[in-house]
């Protein structure tokens, strides 16, 4: 069995997680990364968030590294995460190019 | 009142809240307004941030037609310090001022009275402060070209003496953070 090295951490209170999961699966398929490499983890309460250092939903880790590392002062907890697109716009989802680049480093 | 707070046609609740400009703002006293937009937003939600410029543009574009726009933050600042009144004041200053008041609903009474559920969520009232539209600004937070089309269409209908169609859409965003 291959250990999951790609993780999606999500919280039910933020609606972007399903779109994030779809985006992640599509990018993984494009890069030939099998589904067995993906672990989807629901953050259910503040204790979970604290334990895992969860900066908001969705959070995507590749080999344990956040694909867009949050500001060190970013609070830990149950919230929707703020991402910056490459064009500077705010978004509840990471820039697809940032996600692709992070996954490509794993597949390469 | 519906299970989600205000129903279409309901009169706006009495509301006096402090703004980041240091003034108290009363929803009912500005009789000169041709229409009023009240929307819930906050400092920390990515959906609210993604739509913010579009909502500011609406305030600027419709001010000459007598439309009043008010933003309200009702989030529990105890759990979300980014939404404290001080943080609201700091944000408006950093951004060089907003084109409309940004009010703090510390008790969350306004959010409960309106039935606000999400940030952002917009409420459009006619000249008599009757609710004519509630919901999302437009169909896609991720597409600036949407330009708050649903909100603008609702305002055009109200300013023209008609009724928005649809009168309600599903708000998309972060939940209001209740105490």
Interface residues (C-beta under 8 A of the other chain):
Chain A: X13 X14 X15 X16 X75 X77 X79 X80 X81 X82 X83 X89 X90 X91 X92 X93
Chain B: X44 X45 X46 X47 X49 X50 X52 X79 X80 X81 X82 X141 X142 X144 X172 X173 X174 X175
